[in-house]
């Protein structure tokens, strides 16, 4: 709903005025224009000081 109101006044008033009227920050407006790319899977990271499987069970 706010998106429809924003696009209706953006062309006539400009981005700054449209943001003020709809209560949207300009940063949020520009983030919506360029959404972040999809995340790539990351490799599992092992802590250098982590215990080995044999060290972790011996008390």
C-alpha distances in whole Angstrom, upper triangle without the diagonal:
4,5,5,7,9,10,11,13,14,17,18,18,19,17,19,18,14,14,16,13,10,13,12,16,17,19,16,15,18,18,15,17,20,19,23,25,26,29,32,34,37,40,42,43,46,48,51,52,51,54,55,55,59,58,56,58,61,62
4,5,5,6,9,10,11,12,15,16,16,16,14,15,14,11,10,12,10,7,9,9,12,14,16,13,11,15,15,13,15,18,18,21,24,25,28,31,34,36,40,41,42,45,46,50,51,50,53,54,55,58,58,55,57,60,61
4,5,5,6,8,10,10,13,15,15,14,13,15,14,11,11,13,12,9,11,10,13,13,15,12,10,13,13,10,12,15,15,19,22,23,26,29,32,34,38,39,41,44,45,49,50,49,52,54,54,58,57,55,57,60,61
4,5,5,6,9,10,12,14,14,15,14,16,15,11,12,15,13,10,13,13,16,16,18,15,13,16,17,14,14,18,18,22,25,26,29,32,35,37,41,43,44,48,49,52,54,53,56,57,57,61,61,58,60,64,65
4,6,5,7,9,11,12,12,13,12,14,12,9,10,12,9,7,11,11,14,15,17,15,13,16,18,15,16,20,20,24,27,28,31,35,37,40,43,45,46,49,50,54,55,54,57,59,59,63,62,60,62,65,66
4,5,6,6,9,10,10,10,9,11,10,6,7,10,8,6,10,9,12,12,14,12,10,13,15,12,13,17,18,21,24,26,29,32,35,37,41,43,44,47,48,51,53,52,55,57,57,61,60,58,60,64,64
4,6,5,7,9,10,10,9,12,12,8,10,13,12,10,13,12,14,13,16,14,11,13,15,12,12,16,17,21,24,26,29,32,35,38,41,43,45,48,49,52,54,53,57,58,58,62,62,59,62,65,66
4,6,7,8,9,11,11,14,12,9,12,14,11,11,14,14,17,16,19,17,14,17,19,16,16,20,21,25,27,30,33,36,39,41,45,47,48,52,53,56,58,57,60,61,62,65,65,63,65,68,69
4,6,5,6,8,9,11,8,6,9,11,9,9,13,13,15,14,18,17,13,16,19,17,16,20,22,26,28,31,34,37,40,42,46,48,49,52,53,56,58,57,60,62,63,66,66,63,66,69,70
4,6,5,5,5,8,8,5,8,11,10,10,13,12,13,12,15,14,11,13,16,14,13,17,19,23,26,28,31,34,38,39,43,45,46,50,50,53,55,55,58,60,60,64,63,61,64,67,68
4,6,6,8,11,10,9,12,14,13,14,17,16,17,15,18,17,14,15,18,17,15,19,21,25,27,30,33,36,39,41,45,47,48,52,53,56,58,57,61,62,63,67,66,64,67,70,71
4,6,9,11,9,9,12,14,12,14,17,17,18,16,20,20,16,18,21,20,18,22,25,28,31,33,36,39,43,45,48,50,51,55,56,58,60,60,64,65,66,69,69,67,69,72,73
4,7,8,6,6,10,10,10,12,14,14,15,14,17,18,15,16,20,19,18,21,24,27,30,33,36,39,42,44,48,49,50,54,54,57,59,59,62,64,64,68,67,65,68,71,72
4,6,6,6,9,10,11,12,14,13,13,11,15,15,12,13,17,16,15,18,21,24,27,30,33,36,39,41,44,46,47,50,51,54,56,56,59,61,62,65,64,62,65,68,69
4,6,5,6,9,10,11,12,10,10,7,11,12,8,10,13,13,12,15,18,21,24,27,29,33,36,37,41,43,43,47,47,50,52,52,55,57,58,62,61,59,61,64,65
4,5,5,6,9,10,10,10,9,7,11,12,10,11,15,15,15,18,20,23,26,29,31,34,37,38,42,44,44,47,47,50,52,52,55,57,58,62,61,59,61,64,65
4,5,5,6,9,10,10,11,10,14,14,12,14,17,17,17,20,22,25,29,31,34,37,40,41,45,46,47,50,50,53,55,55,58,60,61,65,63,61,64,67,67
4,5,5,6,8,8,10,9,13,12,10,13,15,15,15,18,20,23,26,29,31,35,38,39,43,45,45,49,49,52,54,53,57,58,59,63,62,60,62,65,66
4,6,5,6,5,6,6,10,9,8,11,13,13,14,17,18,21,24,27,29,33,35,37,40,42,42,45,46,49,50,50,53,55,56,60,59,56,59,62,62
4,6,5,7,8,9,12,12,11,14,16,16,17,20,22,24,28,30,32,36,38,40,43,44,45,48,48,51,52,52,55,57,58,62,60,58,61,64,64
4,6,8,10,11,15,14,13,16,18,17,18,22,23,26,29,31,34,37,40,41,45,46,47,50,50,53,55,54,57,59,60,63,62,60,62,65,66
4,6,9,11,13,12,11,14,16,15,16,19,20,23,27,28,31,34,37,38,42,43,44,47,48,51,52,51,55,56,57,60,60,57,59,62,63
4,7,9,12,10,11,14,15,15,17,19,20,22,26,28,30,33,36,37,40,41,42,45,45,48,49,49,52,54,55,58,57,54,57,60,60
4,6,8,7,7,10,11,11,13,16,16,19,22,24,26,30,32,34,37,38,39,42,42,45,47,46,49,51,52,56,55,52,55,58,58
4,5,5,6,9,10,11,13,15,15,18,21,24,25,29,31,32,36,37,37,40,40,43,45,45,48,50,51,54,53,51,53,56,57
4,5,5,6,9,10,11,13,14,17,20,23,25,28,31,32,35,37,37,40,41,43,45,45,49,50,52,55,54,52,55,58,58
4,5,5,6,9,10,11,12,14,17,20,21,25,27,28,32,33,33,37,37,40,41,41,45,47,48,51,50,48,51,54,55
4,5,5,6,9,10,10,12,16,18,20,24,26,27,31,32,33,36,37,40,41,41,44,46,47,51,50,47,50,53,54
4,5,5,7,9,10,13,17,19,21,25,28,29,33,35,36,39,40,42,44,44,47,49,50,53,53,50,53,56,57
4,5,5,7,9,11,15,18,20,23,26,28,31,33,34,37,38,41,43,43,46,47,49,52,51,49,52,55,56
4,5,5,6,8,12,14,16,20,23,24,28,30,30,34,35,37,40,39,43,44,45,49,48,46,49,52,53
4,5,6,9,12,14,17,20,23,25,29,31,32,36,37,40,42,41,44,46,46,50,50,47,50,53,54
4,6,10,12,15,18,21,24,26,30,32,34,37,38,41,43,43,46,47,48,52,51,49,52,55,57
4,7,9,12,15,18,21,23,27,29,30,34,35,38,40,40,43,44,45,49,48,46,49,52,54
4,7,9,12,15,18,20,24,26,27,31,33,35,38,37,40,41,42,46,45,43,46,49,51
4,6,8,12,15,17,20,23,24,27,29,32,34,34,37,38,39,42,42,40,43,46,48
4,6,9,13,15,18,21,22,26,28,31,33,33,36,36,37,41,41,39,42,45,47
4,7,10,12,16,18,21,24,26,29,32,31,34,34,35,38,38,37,39,43,45
4,7,9,13,15,17,20,23,25,28,27,30,30,31,35,35,33,36,39,41
4,6,10,13,15,19,21,24,27,26,28,28,29,33,33,32,34,37,40
4,7,9,12,16,18,21,24,23,25,25,25,29,30,28,31,34,36
4,6,9,12,15,18,20,19,22,22,23,27,27,26,28,31,34
4,6,9,13,15,18,17,19,19,20,23,24,23,26,29,31
4,7,10,13,15,13,16,16,17,20,20,19,22,25,28
4,7,9,12,11,14,14,16,19,19,18,21,24,26
4,6,9,7,10,11,13,16,15,15,18,20,23
4,5,5,9,11,13,16,14,14,18,20,21
4,6,9,10,14,16,14,14,18,20,21
4,7,9,13,14,12,12,16,17,18
4,6,9,11,9,9,13,15,16
4,6,8,6,6,10,11,13
4,5,5,6,9,11,14
4,6,5,7,9,13
4,6,6,7,11
4,6,6,9
4,6,8
4,6
4
